[in-house]
Amino acid sequence: MEPAQQAIVGFVTLLLLPFLGVLGLFAKRATKVLGLATVAWGLGGWVYLRSLSPLDPGYSPAFRAWRVGLLLGAAFFAVAWLARRPRVARGIKIAFAVTSVVVFFKALHLYLHSYA
């Protein structure tokens, strides 16, 4: 994978999806955008990975970034979705919110350490 491609993939995986996840805790519309971004990431990554050979040297990093993006997007979407449910206990909502913010800052740190 080219350095520019790595920076773009890192941006989406480590910054955009976690940012939308944290924003989704505060704005209902952001949860929908996060869901659409996660689906787009999943489909786009699947199409891109299908175009590569598993023996290609760029396949492994691309597959890893795609998986991380999907997992982060799905996890943040689930937290934002659960935070909107009235029947979920307040303590669980707070724990999920704190975890989301911590994961976002960890992802930001990883991005800055890797690409800045």
N, C-alpha and C positions, 0 to 999 in steps of 0.2 A: 504494500500500500504506500502511495506517495505521501510525503510529509504534509502536504496541503489536505489530502484526503483524511489523514489521521487527525489533523486539527479539527476538521469539520465533524468527523465522527465523534471525536472526544467532546466537542462542544455540545452536540445533540445529546450524547449519552450522559455526560457528567454535569452539564449545566442546564440545558433547556428542559429536559424531562423532569429533573429534580426541582427546578424553579417553578415549573407549572404545577408540580405536586404540592409544593408549599403554598403557592398562590391559590390552589384549589381548596385549601383549608379555609380561605377567607372569601373567595368569590365563586359562586356556583357556576358561572360561565366558564371559568378556568378549568373546572373539572371536565366539562365537555371538550374543551380544546385539548386537554391532556389525553383524554380517551382517543380522540381523533389522531393526535400526534403519535400515540403509542401504536395504534393500528397502522398508520402510515409508515412508521418506523419498521414494524413487523413485516408488512407487505413489501416495502422497498428493499429491506435487507434480504428478504427471502429471494426476491427477483435477482438482486445483485449476486448473492451467493450461488444461485443456480447457474449464473453465467460464468462462474469460476470453477476451475478444476480443483478437487481436494488436494492435489499435489502442488498447486500454485503456492509460492511462498507467502502471498498476501492473504490466502484463505484463512489460515488460523487466526491472525489478529482480527480480521474482519468478522469472522464467526464469533469470536470472544466479545467484541464490541457490540455486535448485534444482540447476543444473548444478554449482556449486561444492560443494554438499553431496554430490552423487552422486560426484564425482571424489574428494573427500577421503575419503568413506566407503569407496569401492572401493579406493583406494590404501592406506589404513590396514588394511583387511581383508586385502589381499594381503600386506602386510608382516607382519602378525600370523600369517597362515597360513604364510608362508615361514619365519618364525622357529621354527615348530613342526616343520618337516621336518628329519629327521636328516641327510639327504644334502646339505643346503645348507651351503656352507662357513662356518666360524665368522666369518671376516672380513666376509662379505656380511651375515650376521645382525647383526653389530655395527654396520656401516655403516647398515643399514636402521633399526635401533633408534635410533641417534643422529639420523638424519634425521627419524624420527617425532617424537622429542622436540623437535627444533628447529622443525619445522612446527607442533607443538602450541603452543609458546610464541609463535610468530609469529601464529598464529590468535588466541591469547589477547590479544596486543597489539593486533591489529586490532579485536577485539571491544571491548576497553576503550576504545580510541581512538574507535570509532564510537558506542558506546552508553553510556559512563559519563560 
